[in-house]
């Protein structure tokens, strides 16, 4: 191994602790899209909350999912009703998104708490954030309790849903192509409150070799 290849590495086994001021795991797996999830329970109470572990998992059918550490209102609501909505969090909505992260009672409407407008959806009985430029209406496909390599159950649940309807602000569609950077989405980094903003000037294209 030459000098350029040698690195002074910080090594640790997670089961024994990371040895740093902050756990680097979610800072390394970054940036991550924000799962800004709206849901409704069986009594009609509406919930809106952001989730740090969120992504897309399948094209056909289109499936997205988010993981909840501990059993939270969103997972419970979705288990009850089988429906939820994902809302795109942008720089203009950053403070409102953060406000919906507050731990409040199940009957507190986070839309009102954050000063957001609840707009009706077409195929699910769950509101979307009207101010958000993109929303996915979703039907529940699976809720999976995660587990470690030893089979021990973790206090985390992965909720997966099929996207059955999509709302996109036409201002972000140019020549038939959705322009990711124009919406200025925010994405999650590490620690308790680190985020990035995606800007058009920071994007670049690489054509795949195949």
C-alpha positions in Angstrom: 0.0 0.0 0.0 1.5 3.3 -1.1 1.5 6.5 1.0 -1.5 8.0 -0.8 -3.6 4.9 0.0 -2.8 4.9 3.7 -5.2 6.7 5.9 -5.4 7.3 9.6 -8.7 5.5 10.2 -11.1 5.8 13.1 -12.3 2.3 13.5 -15.1 1.0 15.8 -17.7 -1.7 16.2 -21.1 -0.2 16.8 -22.0 -2.6 19.5 -19.1 -1.3 21.6 -19.9 2.4 21.0 -18.5 4.9 18.4 -16.1 6.8 20.7 -16.9 10.2 19.2 -18.9 13.2 20.4 -21.8 12.3 18.1 -22.7 9.0 16.5 -21.5 9.4 12.9 -23.8 6.8 11.4 -26.5 9.1 10.1 -24.0 11.8 9.2 -22.2 9.4 6.9 -25.4 8.1 5.3 -26.2 11.6 4.0 -27.8 13.5 2.6 -31.1 11.7 3.0 -34.5 12.8 1.6 -37.0 13.8 4.3 -40.0 11.6 4.8 -42.5 14.4 5.6 -45.5 12.1 6.3 -49.1 13.1 6.8 -51.6 10.5 8.1 -55.0 10.1 9.7 -56.1 7.8 12.5 -59.3 5.8 12.6 -61.0 8.6 14.6 -60.1 11.2 12.0 -57.2 12.9 13.8 -54.6 14.2 11.4 -50.8 13.8 11.9 -47.9 15.4 10.1 -44.3 14.5 11.0 -40.8 14.4 9.4 -38.7 11.2 9.3 -35.0 11.1 8.8 -34.9 7.5 7.4 -36.8 7.7 4.1 -36.3 6.8 0.5 -37.7 5.2 -2.7 -37.4 1.4 -3.1 -39.1 0.3 -6.3 -40.1 1.7 -9.8 -42.9 -0.7 -10.7 -45.0 -0.3 -8.7 -43.6 2.9 -7.2 -42.9 2.2 -3.5 -41.5 4.6 -0.9 -40.9 3.9 2.8 -39.8 5.5 6.0 -38.5 4.0 9.2 -39.8 5.1 12.6 -37.6 4.7 15.7 -40.1 3.5 18.3 -43.8 3.0 17.4 -45.0 6.6 16.6 -48.4 8.1 15.6 -47.6 7.9 11.9 -47.0 4.1 11.9 -50.1 3.6 14.1 -52.3 5.7 12.0 -51.2 4.1 8.8 -51.7 0.6 10.2 -55.3 1.7 11.1 -56.3 3.3 7.9 -53.8 1.9 5.3 -53.1 5.3 3.8 -50.5 8.2 4.0 -49.1 11.1 2.0 -45.5 12.1 1.5 -44.9 15.8 1.1 -41.7 17.3 -0.3 -39.8 19.5 2.2 -38.2 22.6 0.6 -36.1 25.4 1.9 -39.2 27.7 2.0 -40.9 25.2 4.2 -37.9 24.2 6.4 -39.2 26.0 9.6 -42.7 24.6 9.2 -41.3 21.1 8.6 -39.2 21.4 11.8 -42.2 22.6 13.8 -44.0 19.4 12.9 -41.3 17.4 14.6 -42.6 18.5 18.0 -43.7 15.7 20.3 -47.4 16.5 20.9 -50.5 14.6 21.7 -52.1 12.4 19.0 -55.1 14.8 18.8 -53.0 17.9 18.0 -53.1 18.9 14.4 -49.6 19.6 13.2 -50.9 21.4 10.1 -52.4 24.0 12.4 -49.4 23.9 14.7 -47.0 24.8 11.8 -49.4 27.2 10.1 -49.8 24.9 7.0 -52.8 24.4 4.8 -54.3 20.9 4.6 -55.4 20.1 1.1 -57.6 17.2 0.1 -56.2 14.4 -1.9 -57.8 12.5 -4.7 -57.4 8.8 -3.8 -56.7 8.7 -0.1 -58.5 10.3 2.9 -55.4 12.0 4.1 -54.5 15.7 3.5 -51.4 16.8 1.7 -49.4 20.0 2.5 -50.8 22.5 0.1 -47.7 24.7 0.2 -45.5 21.7 -0.8 -44.7 21.5 -4.5 -44.9 17.7 -4.6 -47.0 15.2 -2.8 -47.4 11.4 -3.2 -50.6 9.7 -2.2 -49.8 6.3 -0.9 -51.5 3.0 0.1 -49.9 0.8 2.7 -48.1 -2.3 1.4 -46.1 -3.5 4.5 -45.1 -2.5 8.0 -42.0 -4.5 9.0 -40.4 -4.5 12.4 -36.6 -4.4 11.8 -34.3 -6.9 13.4 -30.6 -7.4 14.0 -28.3 -10.2 12.6 -29.1 -12.2 15.7 -32.8 -12.0 15.0 -33.5 -9.8 17.9 -36.3 -7.3 17.2 -35.3 -3.6 17.0 -37.5 -0.8 18.3 -37.9 0.4 14.7 -40.6 -0.1 12.1 -40.3 0.3 8.3 -43.5 1.4 6.7 -43.8 0.9 2.9 -46.4 2.2 0.6 -47.3 2.2 -3.0 -47.6 5.6 -4.7 -51.1 5.7 -6.2 -51.3 9.4 -7.1 -48.8 12.3 -7.6 -49.2 16.0 -7.3 -46.5 18.2 -8.9 -46.4 22.0 -9.1 -46.0 22.7 -12.9 -43.6 25.5 -12.2 -40.9 22.8 -11.6 -41.6 20.9 -14.9 -39.5 22.2 -17.8 -39.8 20.6 -21.3 -41.6 17.6 -19.8 -38.8 17.0 -17.2 -39.2 17.5 -13.4 -36.4 19.8 -12.3 -35.2 18.6 -8.9 -33.0 21.6 -8.0 -35.6 24.2 -8.9 -37.7 23.1 -5.9 -34.7 23.6 -3.6 -35.5 20.5 -1.5 -33.9 20.1 1.9 -32.2 16.9 2.9 -31.1 15.4 6.2 -27.6 15.2 7.4 -26.2 14.2 10.8 -26.6 15.1 14.5 -29.9 16.4 15.7 -30.4 19.3 13.3 -28.1 19.3 10.3 -29.6 19.8 6.8 -28.5 20.5 3.3 -30.3 22.5 0.6 -30.2 21.1 -2.9 -29.5 23.9 -5.4 -29.5 23.8 -9.3 -25.9 25.1 -9.5 -24.7 22.2 -7.3 -26.1 19.5 -9.6 -24.1 17.7 -12.3 -24.8 14.9 -14.7 -22.9 11.7 -15.4 -24.2 9.3 -18.2 -24.0 5.7 -17.1 -21.7 3.5 -19.2 -24.5 1.1 -20.1 
